[in-house]
Amino acid sequence: MPLLIQAYVAVTTRLAQLNSPEKRDRGESPVSTVIIIAGLAVLAIGVLTWAGLKARDYMDHNTGVIPPVPAGGAG
């Protein structure tokens, strides 16, 4: 029985230490911050890839020839 009481006191003391005001407000976990930063980096890479492909597509289809002026003019 004394061993059970000693274990109970040890557990309650440790829980009181963990719930102390100094340790209560520890902010967010760094894991969520890392996940957000990784998501933003993947999003940025995706946007840059999309913009690069659009620019390359435009440059490939642009022959550099000025289209002729339609006949008749604006008159």
URFENLIN-V520939 format. One record per residue. N is the residue number from 0. RES is the residue in three letters. PSI is psi in radians with two decimals (* if undefined). Layout:
# URFENLIN-V520939
{{N	RES	PSI} {N	RES	PSI}}
This chain:
# URFENLIN-V520939
{{0	MET	-0.71} {1	PRO	-0.55} {2	LEU	-0.68} {3	LEU	-0.71} {4	ILE	-0.72} {5	GLN	-0.70} {6	ALA	-0.71} {7	TYR	-0.78} {8	VAL	-0.70} {9	ALA	-0.74} {10	VAL	-0.80} {11	THR	-0.63} {12	THR	-0.75} {13	ARG	-0.72} {14	LEU	-0.65} {15	ALA	-0.66} {16	GLN	-0.72} {17	LEU	-0.53} {18	ASN	0.24} {19	SER	2.70} {20	PRO	-0.50} {21	GLU	-0.55} {22	LYS	-0.02} {23	ARG	-0.80} {24	ASP	1.55} {25	ARG	0.07} {26	GLY	-2.97} {27	GLU	2.80} {28	SER	2.49} {29	PRO	-0.29} {30	VAL	-0.76} {31	SER	-0.62} {32	THR	-0.72} {33	VAL	-0.70} {34	ILE	-0.73} {35	ILE	-0.78} {36	ILE	-0.73} {37	ALA	-0.70} {38	GLY	-0.72} {39	LEU	-0.64} {40	ALA	-0.74} {41	VAL	-0.71} {42	LEU	-0.75} {43	ALA	-0.72} {44	ILE	-0.70} {45	GLY	-0.75} {46	VAL	-0.75} {47	LEU	-0.69} {48	THR	-0.79} {49	TRP	-0.81} {50	ALA	-0.68} {51	GLY	-0.72} {52	LEU	-0.68} {53	LYS	-0.75} {54	ALA	-0.74} {55	ARG	-0.71} {56	ASP	-0.73} {57	TYR	-0.77} {58	MET	-0.59} {59	ASP	-0.58} {60	HIS	-0.15} {61	ASN	1.92} {62	THR	-0.18} {63	GLY	0.10} {64	VAL	2.30} {65	ILE	2.23} {66	PRO	2.60} {67	PRO	2.68} {68	VAL	2.33} {69	PRO	2.58} {70	ALA	2.58} {71	GLY	-0.57} {72	GLY	-2.98} {73	ALA	0.07} {74	GLY	*}}
